[in-house]
Amino acid sequence: MSTQDQQPATTLRLASGNGPITRSILPHPPRDALPSELPIISLAPLFSPSSSLSSRLEVAKQIHQAATTNGFFYITSHGISSSVIQEAQESAFRFFRSPVSEKEKASMHNSLYKYGWKPPRTQRLNPFESVDHRESFSWRYDPRYDPNVRNIEEEIPDEVKAMIKHDPDDYPWSAVPPEFKAAVIRYFQAVLQLGRILQRAFALSLGLEETAFDEKSRWPDLGMAVNYYPPLSGGVSGEKEEEGDKTKVSIGSHTDFQLFTILGQDEVGGLQVLSRSGQWLNAKPIPGTFVVNFGDYMQRITNDKYVSTVHRVQNYSGKERLSMAFFFGFNLNETCEVLESCVEEGEEPKYEAVSCWEWTQRRVRMMHDVKGDGS
């Protein structure tokens, strides 16, 4: 038996919408994920006008398998051109490499809702790990940038409009270079359309009608974060220590809030997924793909059938890394309960109905209520 095998498992603590939770971590360094652990799923049948329902159901079957194991998978044939992705990445790198004085014009401190640029070492997603070694630019859904919304005043109910928050004067977009705004918004719109198509496959995977979620996400609760990660010092990926006993991270261990996330990552890598057995798996970049994972709200409405998986980033590559995370949720005024199709005979729903607005507020509150030593 190796020395590693003799070492005890460690306990990872993190926040959830139901209070603090823990995960047991095996005493092994991160390893590359096997194809069976993080599969690649082609979405080609979802985009073909001539595809049959049976071919779309086959995609849904593969998604169901991934969703009920590690909750992470890659997608290919997703309909977004490489030029849209490349232009967004290149413009984002230019923005993050620009002088601090330029980035500060779009600072989150100038925003009513904390949108915009967040400087390095100002975020700690997990209070029990190091500060996040990243800077980011983030925003939330604004119907002015939704290609499906033609008339905001006429189409969107007042109760929904009251929940959609954005700053006056188009901030932070009014404070960034026009080419950065244009490239990143174009990417955002493309991924929004992909998300709406993908959610139909998710509905099929849950035994629902293909359009079951369409109205629930007509004006979705969306967020997007463009993250810039400088390389961590210390050598190779693993349990590097900093600030006492805190693990050094580029972004701390966490689960996502809402239904699902579509992640675009560059070729550098650093994303790590925690398997259900407690092994950190490297989700290595695969050209031409996005990474998709499920969030806490999806796990909730599926009665824990679909897994909201813990993940983090450790960039020990020696290179700067960029990722673009797109978070997709239902309209904030929607109230959802456990889906009947996810309650097996003899089972009971584990969760009560909760509105998307209440859920997101609770989730944020729980994250801030969980405190680590020195956080």
C-alpha positions, 0 to 999 in steps of 0.5 A: 500500500502506498503512502498516499493510500494510507493518508486519511481523506480530507474534508472540503467545506463549502456553501449551498442554498441549504446551508454549509455542506461538506465533501470528502476528498481522497488523498490523491493529486488531481488526475486527468478525467477519463472519457467515461467521466467527462464525456463528449456529446455532439449536439448536431441533431439539435441544430439540423432542421431534418433531425428526427425526435428519435435522434434528439432523444439520443442526445438527451439520453447521453445528457441524462447519463452524464447528469446523473454521474459527475454532472459535467460533460463537453459539447461539440457541434454546438453551432457557435463559430470559432471566429466568435469565440476567438474574437471574444477571447482576444478582446478579453485578453487585451482588456485584462492586459490593459493598465489598471487605470483603464480597467478601473473605469468599469470597476464594480465599485461604480455599479449599483449591482456590483457589475463590471471589473473586479480587481485581482485578489478581491474575491474569495468564492470559498472562505475555507480556501485562499483568496481567488487569484483572478480578476474578472468582468461580469454582468447579468441579463439585460433584455436590451442585448437579448436578440429574442426581445424586440420591445421591452415595454410591451413584451416583458411583464412589469413583475419581471422588469422589476427583478431585472437590475442594470445600471443607468447609462449602460454601465459597465459597457459604457466604460469599456473599449467598444471593441471589447463590448462588441466582441463579448456581447456577440459571444454572449448572444451566441451562447444565449441562443445555444442555452435555449436550444440546450435546455430543450434537450435537458427537458427531453432528458427529464421525460418532459415535452421538448418545449417544457422550459421555453416560457420559464426562461423567456427572460432568463436569470443569466449571468456571465463572467469573463475570468482572467487567471495569472499563473499560480506560483508553486510548481504543479497542480495539487494541494499547494498551501498559502495563508496558513492552512488554506489551499491555494486556488485560482477560483475556490471550490464551489457549485453553481447557483442556477440550472446549468453553466456553459463554459468556454475555456482556452487551451491552458487548462486548470479547471478541476471537477470533483468526482462523486468518489472524492477525486479531483479530475482535470477537465482538460481543454478540448478544441472546439468544445464547451464544458457544461455543468448543472447547478443547484437549482437543477439538482433541486427540481430533479430531486437530486437526480442531476448532480450539481458538482463541486469544481474549482480552478488551479492554474499552475500552467505557468501561463495566463488563462482565460475562461468565459462562464455563462450561467443560465436560469429560469425567469426570476418570477418563476416558481418551480417544484420538484418535477413529477418525472423525477420522483420515483415510485415510493419516493417523496419530493425532497424540496418544497417549491421555491421561486427563482428570485427567492432561490438566488437570494438565499444562495447568495446569503448562504454563501456570505453566511459561511465564514472561514478562519481569516476570511 
